[in-house]
Amino acid sequence: LISGNGGYGVYIAGRNFIVQGNLIGTDILGASAIGNASGGVFAASASLGTYNQIGGTGAGEGNLISGNGGHGIESRRGSAESAYDWIAGNLIGTDIGGCAALPNQGDGVRLVRGWYCQVGDVAAGGANVIAGNTGHGVNSISGRYVNVWGNLIGVGVDGSTVVPNQGNGVNLAVSENCEIGGSYLDRRNVISGNLGHGVALAALHATYYASVSVEGNWIGMAGDGALEAGNGGAGIAVLLGTGFRISANGIQANTGLGIDLNNDGVTTNDAAPDADGGPNGRMNFPVLTNLASGAGSTVVQGMLASQTNATAQIDFFRSLSV
């Protein structure tokens, strides 16, 4: 039990630390807040070869990090390219039951200059529940090679109960070469019920190519995928820069658009070669003109006014209810 301290619950200023199996910011039952004033866990290092593990995939390895006066977990790096943080199997912002808010007063997980950080894991028990916090669920600032895999962000441990973070579910600011979700099912995040955007993306500047992938997530969906749990903004908002690959996500029931380039609502298509610029080039959306189904096949016709000699991928989805 690490609670009620005037600074951080855990302060790491070194390398190769493991933080497992603690109650940080709560009472012994994990039901009420006895917050640490500055935050739950703080890791600071500029050392090469640094490895810190917060939680884990084994039974009893996860921490309950809730009720603190600052961020749940904050990792703040110098310029060390080989620093690595692994955050898995924790409850961050909920009570011990995982379905009621016990907020940290800030982000659930905040990574500043995080390199080679992994939030969540593909192994059983590796999901973090990051919900109920007063800031963003996961906030990466000036990060590289940050992977967010297999988490419940804005919903409880049951995957259905909405426990909103008050900011965005995932916020990537000036971060690059990052992956939110992935092509494998076990990397899927549920990012739903948050009061801001489900995912917000911003690169270094307007023409910077971020090389960020948002793939295979449920955004605004919960439970078995049939429940609606929309975020309060867009499903995915691309705010600045290019090079954001958005593919194969289930996005529904959000207050804003499913995908909003420039966070300004529907952007009218311009004529080919789509030269208006802006976030993700303010790429035109495809216009479907005909749909014919029969004899075991479906034919979709339409057009996309895109850049000259460019290749675009268009995803199609089938509703199981039809």
Beta strands, then each sheet from edge to edge (+ up, - down):
strand 1: 8-12
strand 2: 17-19
strand 3: 23-24
strand 4: 39-45
strand 5: 51-55
strand 6: 64-65
strand 7: 73-77
strand 8: 84-88
strand 9: 91-92
strand 10: 109-112
strand 11: 117-120
strand 12: 129-130
strand 13: 138-141
strand 14: 147-149
strand 15: 152-153
strand 16: 170-173
strand 17: 179-181
strand 18: 190-191
strand 19: 199-202
strand 20: 209-215
strand 21: 218-219
strand 22: 221-222
strand 23: 227-228
strand 24: 236-240
strand 25: 242-247
strand 26: 250-251
strand 27: 259-261
strand 28: 287-294
strand 29: 297-303
sheet 1: 1+ 4+ 7+ 10+ 13+ 16+ 19+ 24+ 27+
sheet 2: 2+ 5+ 8+ 11+ 14+ 17+ 20+ 25+
sheet 3: 3+ 6+ 9+ 12+ 15+ 18+ 21+ 26+
sheet 4: 22+ 23-
sheet 5: 28+ 29-
end
